[in-house]
Amino acid sequence: MEFIPFVLIAGVFYVLIIRPQMQERQAHEDLLKSLAKDDRVVMASGLHGRIVRVDETTVLLEVADKTRVTFDKAAVQHRADAAPAS
């Protein structure tokens, strides 16, 4: 009977913190898997650009005419045409 409050606290902790964080991580992984050429994306640094090439761990991003930058795939935050998740 004394351990019931601890079980309840653990349940609330899971529902309010762990589960939403797992869902957000899964959504980001799905985004990274679905990246394709010509997608407009926003990087974690706030840089906007168009994907020119997608490799296994990197993306080549065109940020201006004839200006291309290579980024780690994990740095992609969201697609520019899609609203970021809140």
C-alpha positions in Angstrom: 0.0 0.0 0.0 2.9 2.4 0.6 4.3 2.1 -2.9 1.1 3.1 -4.7 2.0 6.9 -4.7 5.3 6.0 -6.3 3.6 4.0 -9.0 1.2 6.9 -9.6 4.1 9.4 -9.8 5.9 7.1 -12.3 2.8 6.8 -14.4 2.3 10.6 -14.5 5.9 11.1 -15.3 5.7 8.7 -18.2 2.5 10.2 -19.6 3.6 13.8 -19.3 7.3 13.6 -20.2 8.6 10.4 -21.6 5.8 9.5 -24.1 5.6 12.9 -25.8 9.3 13.0 -26.1 9.3 9.5 -27.8 6.6 10.6 -30.2 8.5 13.8 -31.1 11.7 11.8 -31.7 9.8 9.3 -33.9 8.3 12.1 -36.0 11.7 13.6 -36.5 13.1 10.2 -37.6 10.2 9.9 -40.1 10.9 13.3 -41.4 14.6 12.5 -42.0 13.7 9.3 -43.8 11.3 11.1 -46.1 13.7 13.9 -47.2 14.0 14.1 -51.0 15.6 16.4 -53.6 13.9 19.8 -54.0 12.3 19.8 -50.5 12.5 23.1 -48.8 13.7 22.7 -45.3 14.7 24.7 -42.2 17.9 23.7 -40.4 18.2 23.7 -36.6 20.3 26.9 -37.0 17.5 28.6 -38.7 19.0 28.4 -42.2 16.5 27.9 -45.0 17.3 26.2 -48.2 16.4 23.6 -50.9 17.8 20.1 -50.8 20.0 19.3 -53.8 21.2 15.8 -52.7 20.4 13.5 -49.9 23.0 11.0 -48.7 22.9 8.5 -45.9 24.0 10.9 -43.2 24.2 14.3 -44.9 22.2 16.6 -47.1 23.5 19.1 -49.7 21.5 22.3 -49.3 21.3 25.2 -51.8 20.9 28.4 -49.8 21.4 30.8 -52.7 22.3 30.7 -56.4 25.4 28.6 -56.8 25.8 28.5 -53.0 25.6 24.9 -51.6 26.3 23.8 -48.1 26.6 20.3 -46.7 24.8 19.6 -43.4 24.3 16.6 -41.1 20.9 15.1 -41.8 20.0 15.3 -38.1 20.3 19.2 -38.3 17.1 19.3 -40.4 14.4 20.7 -38.1 11.4 20.7 -40.4 10.1 21.3 -43.9 9.7 25.0 -44.7 6.3 24.5 -46.2 5.0 22.7 -43.1 4.4 24.4 -39.8 6.7 23.3 -37.0 5.2 21.0 -34.4 4.5 22.8 -31.1 
